[in-house]
Amino acid sequence: MNLNLDSVVAVSTHQRESLQSLKNRFTSHVDYSKNSYRITAIIQFEHEMENGMQAILNNDANYTFASRPITFGNHSKLSVRELYLSMPVLNGHFLTIGKQQVVWGKADGVKILDVVNPQSFNEFTLEDFGQSRIPLWMVNLELSLGDDLFQILWIPDTSTHQLPVFESTYGFTAPRFSPPIPRDIPIQFKENKAPKTRFKNSDFGLRWSSFVGGWDIAVNYLYHFEDQAIFSTELLSHNATVLEITPEYYRSNLCGGSLSKPVGNITFRTEFAYKTDQRHYQQANELLVSDELSYVVGLDYFAWTDTLLSVQLIQQRLLDVKDETLFRAVNETSFSLLLRRSFWQETLTTEVLWQQNTNDNDGLVRPKIQYVYSDRLTLTAGLDIFYGDERGVYGQFADLDRLYLKARVSF
């Protein structure tokens, strides 16, 4: 059994002595193996002491009953992060049953194929994806046939993205994430219309991967409910005028794939996803439905000892759409730059990640330094710096730059 204590403090750099986050997270990781069978359990207890983040803890309508954390007041929660049984089946094949994460794609800081599990956006995208992903109850069958690996997923767990409530620190304000709401009109939220846990509402996924001619190749398909809620609005006039808002979820098909190949000191990689029936808000308080093509092209350069330079170009295109009334561009382009270098036999690591949206001219810069003092203690310090217009994905948080300190103690 492994037990970790992660302590985090984050302080706003815009408002002196303004505390954004102060929390402790206890994680117990248990593995039990017998013969070829293995049971893995990850239990987590989290205590958040800062008011700006407390509002997230009771915001659990996105979870199905079997996945919902247990909350204690408005400060603490206990959750089963993962709980699954892994075992061989037939000859050379593998079956994993239980609550787990499945990661598709390897893009830095963005998700193109990595959509099997929903995500918590309580801290926007600042938290590590391994922690912000919401594990799901599923059946994961991997069939090994020579150099080919086939993965089959059945996911009856219909938990969705956990979105921050409006009063929390990272509550979304950019108009692309919510419909236009008239001023001075009372708002009434209806019950979240997340799909119920029934067989007909299950998600299904397929993945084929292989190594062909020096290329790592994968082809992915996912039939699923989009995890992002779409807020429909209706103006009601009875005794008084009220704007009724209903979170709804819609089916989509994802077809995609990935390629990667090392050539000397450079690794070329790309991944893409074609998604059907994507919904986007328009200024006329209507929804536009369109298929969308997203892709990332990346180069990883390992020319210097213990140093990685990674660049990515990311594009998202709405197909057969010329509508100029959307709150997002029909064709969106962004890029990222990651520079990482290790020192002292990889005990000290420095890193900076820059993400920039060229349409809205906003972005995020994340310098970080990590020191592994011993097997039992790791220290991390970093900055999260937002910039740009408040209508942008990153610019909406331009006043929320922060300095954070983390300490991980292992027992």
DRENDOVO-997990 format. One line per 8 residues: number of its first residue (from 0); their letters; for each residue x, y, z of N, C-alpha, C. Coordinates in steps of 0.05 Angstrom, whole numbers, plus 5000, padded with zeros to 4 digits. Each point is the difference from the previous one (the first is absolute). Example, Ala and Ser with C-alpha at 12.3 -4.5 7.8 and 13.67 -1.06 7.14 Angstrom:
BEGIN
0 = AS = 5264,4886,5156,4982,5024,5000,5018,5024,5000 ~ 4993,5021,4986,5016,5024,5001,4985,5022,5014 .
***
This chain:
BEGIN
0 = MNLNLDSV = 5017,4976,5000,4983,5024,5000,5018,5025,5000 ~ 4993,5019,4983,5013,5026,4999,4981,5022,5010 ~ 5010,5017,5017,4984,5022,5011,5015,5026,4994 ~ 4986,5019,4987,5012,5026,4993,4983,5022,5013 ~ 5013,5021,5009,4987,5024,5009,5010,5023,4983 ~ 4981,5012,4985,5006,5023,4983,4988,5025,5013 ~ 5017,5019,5007,4992,5026,5011,5005,5022,4980 ~ 4980,5016,4995,5001,5021,4980,4991,5026,5011 .
8 = VAVSTHQR = 5015,5022,4995,4991,5027,5006,5004,5016,4975 ~ 4979,5015,4992,5001,5018,4976,4991,5028,5008 ~ 5017,5020,4992,4995,5027,5008,4997,5017,4975 ~ 4980,5017,4999,4997,5019,4977,5023,5019,4999 ~ 5010,5006,4976,5021,5019,4996,4988,5028,4993 ~ 4974,5002,4997,4987,5025,4994,4991,5014,5025 ~ 4990,4984,5019,4990,5011,5025,5017,4991,5023 ~ 5014,5019,5012,5018,4993,5022,4986,4984,5022 .
16 = ESLQSLKN = 5013,4978,5008,4990,4983,5022,4973,4988,4993 ~ 4994,4997,4975,4975,4987,4992,5005,4971,4995 ~ 4989,4982,5017,5005,4972,4999,4980,4987,4980 ~ 5010,4986,4980,4982,4986,4981,4994,4972,5009 ~ 5019,4986,5010,4996,4972,5007,5019,4993,5023 ~ 4989,4984,5018,5016,4989,5022,4987,4972,5007 ~ 5014,4979,4991,4987,4974,5003,5021,4978,5006 ~ 4990,4979,5012,5015,4976,5005,4986,4976,4987 .
24 = RFTSHVDY = 5015,4983,4987,4988,4977,4987,5015,4975,5008 ~ 4986,4981,5013,5011,4975,5007,4992,4979,4980 ~ 5019,4985,4989,4995,4980,4979,5012,4973,5009 ~ 4984,4980,5001,5009,4973,5007,4997,4983,4975 ~ 5023,4988,4992,5001,4983,4976,5006,4972,5008 ~ 4982,4981,4996,5003,4972,5008,5000,4982,4976 ~ 5019,4983,4998,5001,4979,4979,5002,4973,5013 ~ 4983,4982,4992,5001,4973,5010,5001,4981,4976 .
32 = SKNSYRIT = 5020,4983,4999,5003,4981,4978,5001,4971,5010 ~ 4987,4983,4985,5002,4971,5005,4998,4986,4974 ~ 5020,4984,4994,5003,4986,4974,5001,5022,4979 ~ 4982,5000,4981,4999,5020,4979,4978,5021,5004 ~ 4988,4999,5024,4978,5019,5006,5010,5023,5017 ~ 4990,5024,4995,5009,5023,5015,4976,5018,5006 ~ 4999,5009,5025,4979,5019,5009,5014,5026,5007 ~ 4990,5022,4989,5011,5026,5005,4979,5018,5012 .
40 = AIIQFEHE = 5007,5014,5022,4981,5019,5012,5015,5025,5007 ~ 4988,5023,4992,5011,5026,5007,4978,5016,5014 ~ 5004,5005,5026,4981,5014,5017,5012,5028,5006 ~ 4983,5020,4999,5010,5027,5004,4982,5016,5019 ~ 5013,5014,5018,4986,5019,5018,5012,5028,4996 ~ 4982,5019,4994,5009,5027,4994,4986,5020,5018 ~ 5016,5018,5012,4990,5022,5017,5008,5026,4989 ~ 4981,5017,4992,5005,5027,4988,4992,5021,5020 .
48 = MENGMQAI = 5018,5017,5008,4995,5019,5021,4994,5028,4990 ~ 5004,5005,4974,4996,5027,4989,4972,5003,4989 ~ 4986,5022,5006,4972,5003,4992,4996,5000,4970 ~ 5019,5011,4985,4997,5002,4971,4998,4973,4987 ~ 5011,4979,5013,4998,4973,4989,4980,4983,5014 ~ 4990,5009,5023,4981,4983,5015,4975,4995,4984 ~ 4992,5020,4984,4974,4997,4986,5000,4977,4981 ~ 5023,4989,4993,5000,4978,4981,4993,4973,5013 .
56 = LNNDANYT = 5003,4998,5026,4999,4974,5013,4972,4988,5000 ~ 4979,5016,5002,4973,4990,5000,4988,5000,4972 ~ 5016,5007,4980,4991,5001,4972,5004,4972,4987 ~ 4983,4981,5007,5004,4972,4991,4978,4989,4984 ~ 4983,5018,4987,4978,4990,4984,5009,4986,4975 ~ 5026,5003,4992,5010,4988,4976,5007,4970,5004 ~ 5001,4991,5025,5007,4972,5006,4976,4982,5000 ~ 5004,4975,4991,4980,4980,5005,5002,4991,5029 .
64 = FASRPITF = 4980,4986,5010,4999,4993,5028,5025,4984,5008 ~ 5008,4981,4983,5022,4982,5007,5027,5014,4999 ~ 5002,5024,4988,5025,5014,4997,5002,5024,5018 ~ 4978,5008,5013,4999,5025,5014,5017,4999,5026 ~ 5017,5021,5004,5016,5001,5025,4981,5004,5024 ~ 5011,4994,5023,4985,5006,5025,5011,5027,5010 ~ 4983,5019,5004,5008,5027,5009,4994,5003,5030 ~ 5018,5015,5013,4997,5007,5028,4999,5030,5003 .
72 = GNHSKLSV = 4975,5010,5003,4997,5029,5001,5007,5011,4972 ~ 5012,5023,5001,5008,5013,4975,5030,5002,4997 ~ 5015,4983,5015,5029,5002,5000,5014,4975,4992 ~ 4987,4976,5004,5015,4975,4997,4984,4980,4984 ~ 5015,4982,4987,4986,4979,4985,5018,4975,5000 ~ 4987,4977,4999,5013,4974,4999,4990,4986,4974 ~ 5019,4991,4984,4993,4988,4974,5016,4975,4995 ~ 4987,4982,4986,5014,4976,4989,5010,5008,4972 .
80 = RELYLSMP = 5025,5007,4998,5010,5010,4974,5000,4977,4979 ~ 5011,4977,5008,5001,4977,4982,4996,4975,5016 ~ 4987,4980,4988,4996,4974,5013,4994,4980,4978 ~ 5020,4984,4993,4996,4982,4977,5015,4974,5004 ~ 4991,4980,4986,5012,4973,4999,5011,4996,4972 ~ 5026,4992,4999,5013,4994,4974,5006,4970,5000 ~ 4995,4987,4977,5004,4972,4998,5004,4991,4971 ~ 5015,4979,4996,5003,4989,4972,4975,4984,4993 .
88 = VLNGHFLT = 4994,5002,4974,4977,4984,4990,5009,4987,4973 ~ 4990,4977,4995,5008,4985,4976,5030,4997,4999 ~ 5013,5005,4977,5029,4997,4998,5013,5026,4993 ~ 5013,5013,5019,5014,5025,4994,4983,5025,5000 ~ 4975,4997,5008,4982,5023,5000,4996,5009,5029 ~ 4989,5024,5004,4999,5012,5027,4973,5014,5004 ~ 4989,4996,5024,4974,5013,5006,5003,5016,5026 ~ 4991,5025,5000,5000,5017,5023,4971,5009,5005 .
96 = IGKQQVVW = 4990,4994,5024,4972,5007,5007,5000,5017,5025 ~ 4986,5023,4999,4998,5017,5023,5003,5029,4994 ~ 5005,5016,5020,5002,5029,4997,5029,5007,4993 ~ 5003,5013,4977,5027,5004,4989,5002,5023,4981 ~ 5024,5007,4992,5006,5021,4980,5010,4986,4975 ~ 4991,5009,4977,5011,4991,4974,5009,5025,4985 ~ 5026,5000,4993,5011,5024,4988,5006,4994,4971 ~ 4987,5016,4982,5006,4999,4971,5014,5026,4993 .
104 = GKADGVKI = 5021,4999,4984,5014,5024,4991,5021,5009,5019 ~ 5019,5016,4990,5023,5009,5017,5006,5030,4995 ~ 4980,5016,4993,5006,5028,4995,5006,5014,5026 ~ 5017,5021,4999,5007,5015,5024,4979,5022,5006 ~ 4987,4998,5023,4983,5022,5010,4973,5002,4986 ~ 4994,4984,4980,4975,5001,4986,4989,4971,4997 ~ 4974,4998,4996,4988,4974,4997,4986,4998,4972 ~ 5012,4983,4983,4988,4995,4974,4986,4972,5000 .
112 = LDVVNPQS = 5015,4980,5007,4989,4972,5002,4994,4992,5029 ~ 5012,5015,5019,4997,4992,5029,4973,5009,5011 ~ 4979,4987,4990,4973,5007,5008,4983,4977,5011 ~ 5014,4977,5005,4985,4977,5011,4989,5007,5027 ~ 5017,5011,5017,4992,5009,5027,4992,5029,5001 ~ 4980,5007,5014,4994,5029,5004,5021,5013,5017 ~ 4998,5026,5005,5021,5015,5014,4987,5019,5020 ~ 5015,5004,5022,4992,5021,5018,5014,5026,4992 .
120 = FNEFTLED = 4984,5022,4997,5011,5026,4993,5000,5019,5025 ~ 5000,4988,5023,4999,5017,5024,5024,5020,5001 ~ 5022,4992,4989,5023,5018,4998,5007,5004,4970 ~ 4979,5003,4984,5004,5003,4971,5015,4976,4990 ~ 5023,5004,4985,5016,4978,4991,5028,5001,5014 ~ 5001,5012,5024,5026,5004,5013,5008,4974,5015 ~ 4982,4984,5008,5006,4976,5014,5010,4978,4981 ~ 5018,4983,5009,5010,4978,4983,4977,4984,4989 .
128 = FGQSRIPL = 5001,4992,4975,4978,4985,4988,4995,4974,5015 ~ 5021,4987,5011,4997,4976,5015,4982,5003,5024 ~ 5000,5024,5011,4983,5006,5023,4973,5011,4992 ~ 4999,5016,4979,4975,5014,4992,4982,4981,4984 ~ 5011,4979,4988,4981,4980,4988,4982,4988,5020 ~ 4975,4995,4993,4981,4986,5017,4999,4971,4992 ~ 5011,4981,5016,4999,4972,4993,4971,4990,4997 ~ 4996,4980,4983,4974,4990,4994,4999,4969,5004 .
136 = WMVNLELS = 4977,4990,5008,4996,4971,5001,4997,4990,4971 ~ 5016,4981,4993,4999,4990,4972,5012,4972,4998 ~ 4996,4988,4977,5013,4975,4993,5020,5006,4977 ~ 5025,4992,5004,5021,5007,4982,5014,4974,4991 ~ 4995,4992,4976,5011,4974,4989,5022,5007,4980 ~ 5024,4989,5004,5022,5004,4981,5008,4973,4988 ~ 4997,4999,4973,5007,4976,4985,5026,5003,4986 ~ 5019,4983,5006,5027,5002,4988,5002,4979,4978 .
144 = LGDDLFQI = 5003,5009,4975,5002,4983,4976,5025,5007,4985 ~ 5022,4986,5007,5026,5006,4987,5009,5028,5008 ~ 5005,5017,4980,5008,5028,5005,4977,5018,5004 ~ 4976,4990,4997,4976,5017,5002,4987,4997,5027 ~ 4990,5023,5011,4986,5000,5025,4973,5012,4996 ~ 4979,4985,5006,4972,5010,4998,4989,5005,5028 ~ 4988,5023,5003,4988,5007,5026,4970,5005,4996 ~ 4984,4987,5017,4971,5003,4999,4991,5010,5027 .
152 = LWIPDTST = 4984,5022,5000,4991,5013,5024,4969,4999,5001 ~ 4990,4992,5023,4971,5004,5006,4999,5016,5025 ~ 4987,5023,4999,4999,5019,5022,4972,5007,5008 ~ 4989,4986,5020,4972,5006,5009,4999,5024,5018 ~ 5023,5009,5011,5001,5023,5018,4996,5026,4984 ~ 4978,5015,5005,4994,5024,4985,5007,5026,5014 ~ 5020,4999,5018,5010,5024,5012,5011,5019,4979 ~ 4998,5026,5004,5008,5020,4981,5020,5019,5011 .
160 = HQLPVFES = 5008,5021,4984,5019,5020,5010,4989,5013,5026 ~ 5018,5005,5018,4993,5016,5024,5008,5029,4994 ~ 4980,5017,4997,5005,5028,4994,4999,5017,5025 ~ 5017,5020,5003,5000,5016,5024,4975,5017,5001 ~ 4989,5003,5024,4977,5017,5004,5008,5029,4996 ~ 4980,5017,4995,5006,5028,4992,5016,5015,5022 ~ 4994,4994,5025,5013,5015,5021,5028,4990,5008 ~ 5009,4978,4987,5026,4990,5007,5022,5016,4985 .
168 = TYGFTAPR = 5025,4996,5008,5022,5016,4989,5002,4997,4970 ~ 4998,4976,4989,5003,4996,4971,4973,4995,4986 ~ 4979,5012,5010,4975,4999,4986,5002,5012,4972 ~ 4989,4986,4979,5003,5009,4973,4983,5025,4995 ~ 5012,5020,4987,4986,5025,4993,5001,5005,4970 ~ 5017,4987,4985,5002,5005,4971,4974,4992,4987 ~ 4989,5016,4981,4973,4994,4988,4999,4974,4985 ~ 5022,4989,4991,4998,4975,4985,4991,4977,5018 .
176 = FSPPIPRD = 5002,5003,5026,4993,4978,5018,4971,5001,5011 ~ 4986,5021,4994,4972,5002,5010,4984,5018,4982 ~ 4974,4997,4999,4983,5017,4982,4999,5028,5011 ~ 4993,5020,4982,4997,5027,5010,4977,5002,5020 ~ 5005,5013,5023,4981,5003,5021,4993,5029,5003 ~ 4974,5008,4994,4993,5028,5003,5003,5010,5029 ~ 5007,5025,5003,5004,5011,5026,4972,5005,5013 ~ 5000,5001,5027,4977,5008,5016,4976,4981,4996 .
184 = IPIQFKEN = 5006,4975,4992,4979,4979,4998,5007,4977,5018 ~ 4983,4993,5019,5006,4977,5018,5006,4975,4984 ~ 5019,4984,5011,5008,4975,4987,4991,4976,5016 ~ 4989,4980,4987,4992,4975,5014,5013,4977,4986 ~ 5018,4985,5014,5013,4977,4989,4982,4975,5004 ~ 4995,4985,4979,4985,4975,5002,5019,4977,5006 ~ 4989,4977,5006,5016,4977,5007,5018,4992,4977 ~ 5025,4993,5006,5020,4991,4980,4989,4976,4986 .
192 = KAPKTRFK = 4998,5002,4973,4989,4978,4984,5022,4981,4990 ~ 5018,4993,5019,5021,4980,4993,4987,4973,4994 ~ 5010,4985,4981,4989,4974,4993,5000,4981,5024 ~ 4979,4985,5003,4998,4980,5022,5018,4976,4994 ~ 5007,4985,5022,5017,4977,4996,4983,4977,4991 ~ 4998,4998,4974,4985,4978,4987,5017,4990,4976 ~ 4995,4975,4992,5016,4989,4978,4999,5017,4975 ~ 4976,5010,4994,4997,5016,4975,5016,5026,5001 .
200 = NSDFGLRW = 5007,5009,5024,5015,5025,5003,5030,4995,5003 ~ 5009,4975,4998,5028,4994,5003,5016,5012,4977 ~ 5026,5005,5006,5019,5007,4980,5015,4975,4991 ~ 5008,5000,4975,5015,4977,4989,5025,5010,4985 ~ 5022,4988,5004,5025,5008,4987,5015,4977,4988 ~ 5014,5006,4978,5018,4981,4986,5026,5013,4994 ~ 5022,4986,5002,5026,5011,4993,5018,4977,4989 ~ 5012,5006,4978,5020,4982,4988,5027,5014,5000 .
208 = SSFVGGWD = 5021,4987,5009,5026,5012,5000,5021,4979,4990 ~ 5021,5010,4988,5020,4982,4989,5025,5016,4995 ~ 5021,4985,4992,5026,5012,4993,5006,4991,4971 ~ 4999,5020,4981,5002,4993,4972,5021,5018,4987 ~ 5021,4987,4990,5021,5015,4985,5013,5022,5017 ~ 5004,4996,5026,5012,5020,5017,4980,5020,5011 ~ 4975,4998,4993,4979,5018,5010,4983,4987,5021 ~ 4995,5014,5022,4979,4992,5019,4974,5011,4990 .
216 = IAVNYLYH = 4981,4982,4995,4974,5008,4987,4977,4991,5018 ~ 4980,5017,5002,4976,4993,5015,4976,5012,4985 ~ 4978,4985,5000,4974,5009,4989,4980,4997,5022 ~ 4984,5021,5005,4981,5001,5022,4972,5006,4991 ~ 4981,4988,5015,4972,5006,4996,4986,5000,5027 ~ 4983,5020,5004,4985,5002,5026,4972,5010,4994 ~ 4980,4984,5008,4972,5008,4998,4992,5008,5029 ~ 4994,5025,5004,4997,5009,5028,4982,5025,5002 .
224 = FEDQAIFS = 4992,5005,5025,4988,5026,5006,5022,5020,5005 ~ 4998,5023,4988,5019,5022,5005,4998,5006,5030 ~ 5024,5003,5013,5000,5005,5029,4996,5029,5007 ~ 5001,5018,4980,4995,5029,5004,4970,5005,4999 ~ 4989,5012,5021,4972,5007,5001,4994,5023,4980 ~ 4978,4998,4986,4990,5021,4983,4976,5012,5014 ~ 5000,5027,5005,4980,5013,5016,4978,5011,4981 ~ 4977,4988,5000,4978,5011,4984,4985,5020,5018 .
232 = TELLSHNA = 4988,5020,4988,4986,5021,5015,4972,5003,4990 ~ 4983,5008,5018,4972,5006,4993,4990,5022,5018 ~ 4988,5021,4987,4990,5023,5015,4971,4995,5007 ~ 4995,4998,5027,4973,4994,5009,4987,5025,5012 ~ 4975,5004,4994,4985,5023,5010,4974,4991,5013 ~ 5000,4998,5026,4975,4993,5015,4994,5024,5017 ~ 5004,4998,5026,4997,5023,5017,5023,5019,4997 ~ 5024,4989,4992,5023,5017,4995,5017,4987,4978 .
240 = TVLEITPE = 5017,5015,4987,5016,4990,4979,5025,4986,5012 ~ 5005,4975,4992,5022,4984,5010,5014,4987,4977 ~ 5026,5000,5000,5016,4985,4980,5006,4972,5011 ~ 4989,4980,4987,5004,4972,5009,5024,4988,4984 ~ 5019,4990,5015,5024,4988,4987,5002,4970,5007 ~ 5003,4984,4979,5001,4971,5003,5025,4988,4989 ~ 5017,4987,5016,5024,4987,4989,4991,4974,4986 ~ 5009,4996,4975,4993,4977,4984,5025,4988,4988 .
248 = YYRSNLCG = 4999,4974,4992,5023,4986,4989,4991,4986,4974 ~ 5019,4998,4981,4993,4989,4974,5020,4980,4991 ~ 4991,4981,4983,5017,4979,4989,5018,5011,4979 ~ 5023,4987,4997,5020,5007,4979,5016,4975,4993 ~ 5010,5000,4976,5019,4979,4991,5027,5013,4996 ~ 5021,4988,5011,5027,5009,4997,5015,4979,4984 ~ 5012,5008,4977,5018,4983,4984,5026,5015,4999 ~ 5022,4986,5006,5026,5013,5000,5023,4981,4999 .
256 = GSLSKPVG = 5023,5011,5005,5024,4983,5000,5024,5016,5007 ~ 5023,4986,5001,5025,5013,5007,5023,4986,4985 ~ 5021,5015,4996,5025,4990,4987,5024,5012,5015 ~ 5021,4985,5003,5024,5011,5011,5024,4983,4990 ~ 5023,5015,4996,5024,4986,4991,5024,5016,5008 ~ 5020,4987,5013,5026,5014,5006,5018,5000,4975 ~ 5013,5023,4995,5020,5001,4979,5024,5015,5012 ~ 5020,4985,5007,5023,5012,5014,4992,5012,5026 .
264 = NITFRTEF = 5005,5026,5004,4994,5013,5025,4972,5012,5000 ~ 4985,4996,4979,4973,5012,4997,4979,4978,4999 ~ 4979,5004,5015,4976,4982,4998,4977,5016,4988 ~ 4990,4990,4978,4976,5013,4987,4975,4985,5010 ~ 4980,5016,5007,4975,4987,5009,4976,5017,4992 ~ 4978,4987,4995,4976,5014,4994,4976,4984,5009 ~ 4979,5013,5007,4975,4986,5006,4977,5018,4990 ~ 4978,4987,4994,4977,5014,4989,4974,4987,5009 .
272 = AYKTDQRH = 4978,5015,4999,4974,4990,5008,4979,5014,4984 ~ 4982,4984,4988,4977,5010,4986,4976,4995,5018 ~ 4986,5021,5008,4978,4997,5020,4974,5010,4987 ~ 4979,4984,5003,4974,5008,4988,4983,5015,5020 ~ 4982,5017,4989,4979,5013,5015,5010,5016,5024 ~ 5020,5017,4995,5010,5018,5021,4982,5025,5002 ~ 4994,5008,5024,4982,5023,5003,5015,5024,5012 ~ 4994,5023,4988,5013,5025,5008,4980,5023,5002 .
280 = YQQANELL = 5005,5018,5019,4982,5022,5005,5004,5022,4979 ~ 4977,5012,4992,5000,5023,4983,4990,5024,5014 ~ 5006,5023,4989,4993,5025,5013,4969,5004,5000 ~ 4986,4988,4983,4971,5002,4998,4986,4982,5020 ~ 5016,4989,5020,4989,4982,5020,4989,4975,4988 ~ 5014,4990,4979,4993,4975,4987,5025,4982,5000 ~ 4996,4975,4993,5021,4980,4999,5006,4994,4971 ~ 5026,4998,4993,5008,4991,4973,5011,4972,5003 .
288 = VSDELSYV = 4991,4982,4983,5008,4972,5001,5018,4994,4975 ~ 5023,4990,5005,5019,4996,4978,5019,4977,5007 ~ 5010,4986,4980,5022,4981,5004,5025,5016,5003 ~ 5020,4989,5014,5025,5014,5006,5024,4982,4995 ~ 5021,5012,4988,5025,4986,4997,5021,5014,5017 ~ 5013,4984,5017,5021,5011,5018,5025,4983,4995 ~ 5023,5014,5000,5025,4985,4997,5023,5016,5012 ~ 5021,4985,5007,5024,5012,5011,5024,4987,4985 .
296 = VGLDYFAW = 5019,5017,4993,5025,4991,4988,5023,5009,5019 ~ 5016,4981,5009,5021,5007,5019,5027,4989,4992 ~ 5021,5014,5009,5028,4992,4998,5013,5001,5027 ~ 5013,4977,5007,5015,4999,5026,5030,4998,4992 ~ 5015,5018,5011,5029,5002,4993,5017,4994,5024 ~ 5017,4980,4998,5017,4991,5022,5029,5004,4994 ~ 5007,5024,4990,5027,5004,4990,5020,5003,5022 ~ 4992,5010,5024,5018,5005,5022,4996,4980,5022 .
304 = TDTLLSVQ = 5020,4995,5015,4998,4980,5022,4979,5009,5020 ~ 4983,4982,5008,4979,5005,5020,4982,5023,4993 ~ 4996,5006,4975,4984,5023,4991,4980,4992,4979 ~ 4975,5010,5004,4979,4995,4980,4989,5027,4991 ~ 4998,5004,4974,4987,5023,4988,4977,4989,4983 ~ 4976,5007,5007,4976,4990,4986,4983,5023,4990 ~ 4992,4998,4974,4983,5021,4989,4975,4986,4988 ~ 4977,5013,5001,4975,4989,4990,4984,5021,4986 .
312 = LIQQRLLD = 4988,4992,4978,4980,5016,4986,4973,4986,5003 ~ 4980,5014,5010,4974,4988,5005,4979,5016,4984 ~ 4983,4986,4986,4978,5013,4985,4974,4986,5005 ~ 4979,5016,5001,4972,4989,5003,4983,5014,4979 ~ 4988,4984,4983,4984,5011,4978,4972,4990,5000 ~ 4981,5019,5000,4972,4993,4996,4995,4997,4970 ~ 4988,4978,4992,4997,4993,4972,4974,5011,4988 ~ 5002,5010,4976,4977,5011,4985,4986,5021,5016 .
320 = VKDETLFR = 5015,5017,5013,4988,5022,5016,5013,5026,4992 ~ 4984,5021,4995,5010,5026,4994,4988,5021,5019 ~ 4988,4991,5021,4986,5017,5019,5019,5018,5015 ~ 4996,5026,4999,5017,5019,5014,4989,5009,5027 ~ 4977,4988,5008,4988,5008,5025,5007,4982,5023 ~ 5019,4982,4996,5009,4982,5021,5018,5015,5019 ~ 5001,4990,5025,5018,5012,5020,5028,4989,4997 ~ 5005,4982,4982,5026,4989,4995,5004,5002,4970 .
328 = AVNETSFS = 5025,4998,4991,5006,5001,4971,4993,4973,4987 ~ 4991,5002,4975,4994,4975,4985,5025,4983,4998 ~ 5023,5013,4994,5025,4986,4999,5018,5012,5022 ~ 5006,4984,5020,5017,5009,5022,5028,4988,4998 ~ 5019,5017,5005,5028,4991,4999,5014,5008,5026 ~ 5015,4982,5011,5017,5005,5023,5026,4985,4998 ~ 5018,5007,5017,5025,4985,5001,5010,4998,5028 ~ 5019,4982,5005,5012,4997,5027,5030,4996,4997 .
336 = LLLRRSFW = 5014,5008,5020,5029,4997,5001,5007,4990,5027 ~ 5014,4977,5002,5008,4988,5025,5031,4997,5000 ~ 5013,5011,5021,5028,4997,5003,5005,4988,5028 ~ 5014,4977,5001,5005,4987,5025,5029,4991,5002 ~ 5013,5004,5022,5028,4992,5004,5004,4989,5028 ~ 5014,4978,5002,5006,4987,5026,5029,5004,5007 ~ 5005,5001,5026,5027,5004,5011,5005,4979,5023 ~ 5025,4997,5007,5007,4985,5023,4987,4972,5000 .
344 = QETLTTEV = 5005,4986,4978,4989,4972,4997,4970,5000,5003 ~ 4987,5020,4988,4971,5003,4998,4986,5004,5027 ~ 5016,5010,5020,4987,5007,5026,4988,5028,4999 ~ 5011,5017,4982,4989,5027,4996,4991,5003,4971 ~ 4975,5009,4997,4988,5003,4973,4988,5028,4997 ~ 5008,5014,4979,4988,5026,4994,4983,4997,4975 ~ 4978,5016,4998,4982,4997,4978,4984,5025,4996 ~ 4994,5007,4975,4982,5021,4993,4982,4991,4977 .
352 = LWQQNTND = 4974,5004,5004,4980,4993,4979,4986,5025,4992 ~ 4999,5006,4974,4987,5024,4990,4978,4991,4981 ~ 4975,5008,5005,4977,4994,4982,4988,5026,4991 ~ 4996,5002,4973,4990,5025,4988,4978,4994,4980 ~ 4978,5014,5003,4978,4999,4980,5004,5024,4982 ~ 5003,4995,4974,5006,5022,4982,4975,5016,4991 ~ 4977,4988,5003,4975,5014,4992,4993,5021,5021 ~ 5000,4992,5026,4993,5019,5021,5024,5014,5011 .
360 = NDGLVRPK = 5024,4992,4991,5025,5013,5010,5002,4999,5030 ~ 4993,4977,5011,5003,4996,5029,5016,4974,5005 ~ 5009,4997,5025,5016,4976,5004,5006,4996,5030 ~ 5018,4981,5004,5007,4991,5027,5030,4993,5000 ~ 5015,5010,5019,5028,4994,5004,5004,4987,5027 ~ 5014,4976,5000,5002,4985,5025,5029,4992,5006 ~ 5017,5017,5012,5026,4991,5008,4998,4984,5026 ~ 5018,4980,5003,4998,4982,5023,5028,4989,5006 .
368 = IQYVYSDR = 5005,4995,5025,5025,4987,5008,4993,4978,5021 ~ 5012,4977,4997,4994,4977,5018,5027,4988,5010 ~ 5000,4995,5026,5024,4989,5013,4993,4975,5015 ~ 5012,4977,4993,4996,4975,5014,5022,4999,5022 ~ 4992,5007,5024,5019,5001,5022,5008,4971,5008 ~ 4980,4982,5000,5005,4973,5008,4977,4983,4989 ~ 5002,4974,5005,4978,4982,4991,4974,5008,5014 ~ 5001,5014,5022,4977,5006,5016,4990,5029,4997 .
376 = LTLTAGLD = 5015,5017,4988,4993,5028,4999,5006,5013,4973 ~ 4979,5011,4987,5003,5015,4975,4988,5028,5003 ~ 5015,5020,4992,4991,5028,5003,4997,5012,4972 ~ 4979,5016,4997,4994,5013,4974,4991,5028,5005 ~ 5010,5018,4983,4991,5028,5000,4995,5009,4971 ~ 4980,5017,4997,4994,5009,4972,4982,5024,4999 ~ 4997,5010,4976,4982,5023,4995,4981,4992,4978 ~ 4975,5009,5002,4980,4998,4978,4993,5028,4992 .
384 = IFYGDERG = 5007,5008,4976,4997,5028,4991,4981,5001,4976 ~ 4976,5011,5004,4980,5003,4978,5003,5028,4988 ~ 4993,5002,4975,4998,5026,4987,4980,5000,4977 ~ 4991,5023,4992,4982,5002,4977,4973,5011,5007 ~ 4983,5002,4980,4973,5011,5003,4982,4982,5016 ~ 4982,5012,5015,4983,4984,5018,4981,4981,4985 ~ 4997,5004,4974,4982,4982,4984,5015,4975,4992 ~ 5026,4998,5004,5015,4977,4992,5001,4978,5021 .
392 = VYGQFADL = 5007,4976,4991,5001,4977,5018,5019,5005,5023 ~ 5024,5011,4994,5020,5006,5021,4995,5028,5011 ~ 4993,5019,4983,4997,5028,5009,4979,5004,5021 ~ 4980,4983,5001,4979,5003,5021,5012,4998,5028 ~ 5024,4989,5003,5012,4998,5026,5025,5019,5003 ~ 5000,5021,4984,5024,5018,4999,5006,5012,5027 ~ 4981,5002,5018,5004,5011,5027,5006,4979,5021 ~ 5004,4975,4991,5003,4978,5019,5028,4987,4999 .
400 = DRLYLKAR = 5020,5015,4991,5027,4990,5001,5007,4991,5029 ~ 5016,4979,5002,5005,4990,5027,5029,4988,5003 ~ 5010,5001,5024,5024,4986,5008,4992,4977,5017 ~ 5010,4976,4995,4993,4977,5016,5025,4985,5009 ~ 4996,4987,5023,5021,4983,5012,4987,4973,5006 ~ 5014,4978,4994,4990,4974,5005,5021,4983,5015 ~ 4991,4984,5017,5018,4981,5013,4987,4972,5001 ~ 5014,4980,4990,4990,4973,5001,5017,4984,5019 .
408 = VSF = 4987,4988,5020,5013,4983,5020,4990,4972,4996 ~ 5018,4981,4996,4993,4972,4996,5007,4984,5025 ~ 4982,4982,5007,5003,4984,5024,5004,4970,4992 .
***
